[in-house]
Amino acid sequence: MHSFPIPLIPTEEGGLLIPAEQVTGLLRSVAADWASAADGDAPDADPRTVLAMTEALTQLADQIDAECIACASRPDEEA
């Protein structure tokens, strides 16, 4: 089990934000931990289920990364 320090950024409205790179890193790490557990620590885990879960988490992380890249690379609309 890993421990992940995740910085929380308070908003003016009282909410909290988590940096996208921290979220995607966490998703990928959980997927990797599941895959490792299925290979060793939990040999009774259904390989197809573990594969589906790890793929879903990895795809979600990829989607978040792609959306952040698209958002960051948009030209400034106010110029």
N, C-alpha and C positions, 0 to 999 in steps of 0.2 A: 504494500500500500504506500502510495506516494503522498507527500504533503506539498501543496501548491500555494505559494504566497500570491494572492490576487489583490492588486490595488483597487480600491473603490474610489470613485470620483463623485463627490456630491454635486448635485445640480441646484440651481437657484430655487427650484420648485420643491426641494426636499427629497428628491429621488436619488438613486445611486446608479452610476454607470460602471461597467467593467470594460476595459480596453479589449477590442475585438481580438487582438493577437493573443491575449490571455485566454479568451474563450476558445479560440480555435486550437490553441496548444493543449488546453484541458481536454477538449473533445478527442484530439488525436492520441493523447496519453491514455485516456480511458479505453479507447479502441485497442491500443497496443497492449494494455494490461489484460484486457479480455482475451486477446489472441494468445498471449503468453500463458494465461491461466488454463486455457483450453488445451494447450500443448503439454502442460506439465502438471500444475497443481490441481486441475479439475478434469481429469481424463474422462469422466463420465459426461461432460458437457457435450451437447449435440453440436457437431462441427458446422452443420448448415445454419443453425441458429446463431452461433457465435460469428460466423462469417457474415450473415445478414446484418447483425447488430454492428459489427465493426465497419462494414461498408456504409451503413446508414450514417454513423457518426463521422466517418471520413468525408462522405459526400456533403454533409451539413457543414463541416469545417471548410471544405473547398468552396462551397456556395457563399459562406460568410466572407472568406478571403476575396473571392471574385467581386462580390458586391462592394466591399471596401475599396478595392482597387479601382473599380468603375467610379465610385463616388469621389475618390481622391484625384482621379485624373480628369474629371469634368472641368471644362474651362470655366473661369469665373464669370457668372451670369450677370454680375453687377457692372462689369467693365464696359 
